[in-house]
Amino acid sequence: MSRPPLFPQQSAAGIAVDPGTLERVIPESKRPDGSVRKQIKIRPGFTPQEDVSRFRGTRQQAMDAAAIPKGHILGWVAPSETQQKAKGAGAPPPNKNAKKRANQRAKKAAEKAEEVKDNWEDEEDGEKSATGEQASTEEAKEAADKPSAVPESTQGEAEVTEQLSKLKLK
């Protein structure tokens, strides 16, 4: 069961529902001199004059419901949030610095996507895609054509260190 609100909602006359007893009461308050007024219980069914709403006929209520809010322009429809977001994303940045920041954000996003792509070792699992196989075979052919000045044992170590440098642990 949830706790009762610290400051229960009060009517215009200051009447609130006591959370412990569920009775309508005027809560205790402090006078300017520091003394405390006692809590006052309200009889069930009693409605003070401040809480009585003005009588409105059915036609008056219908007119109030159909009334246009103050400052509203006839025929104007507020644009939806999705349209505003789309406009903001598609519109060019307003100044030079904003363009730079947008380019930097795009560059960072591309780097993150590249890092994630590099971290996966799908080629070793035997699940090579057609483009991945072609790229690896082309690299193997180029490596076979070029004479290597570094012995094979150090090449393997260099590859391992290169792969470890690519894997950036955060």
QUIBELCOR-V673575 format. One line per field, one symbol per residue. ss: DSSP state (@ for helix, = for strand, . for the rest). phi: phi as a letter, one per 30 degrees, with the letter a starting at -180 (. if undefined). A space follows every 50 residues. Layout:
ss: ???
phi: ???
This chain:
ss: ..............===......===..==.....==..==.......@@ @......@@@@@@@@@..............@@@@@@@@@@.....@@@@@ @@@@@@@@@@@@@@@@@@@..@@@@....@@@@@@@@@@@@@@@@..... .@@@@@@@@@@@@@@@....
phi: .dddddbddcdddjdbcdddchcdbcddbcdedjdcdddcdcddjdbded cddddbdddddddddcddddidcdidcdddddddddddddddedbddddd ddddddddddddddddddddcddddicddddddddddddddddddddcdc dddddddddddddddddcdc
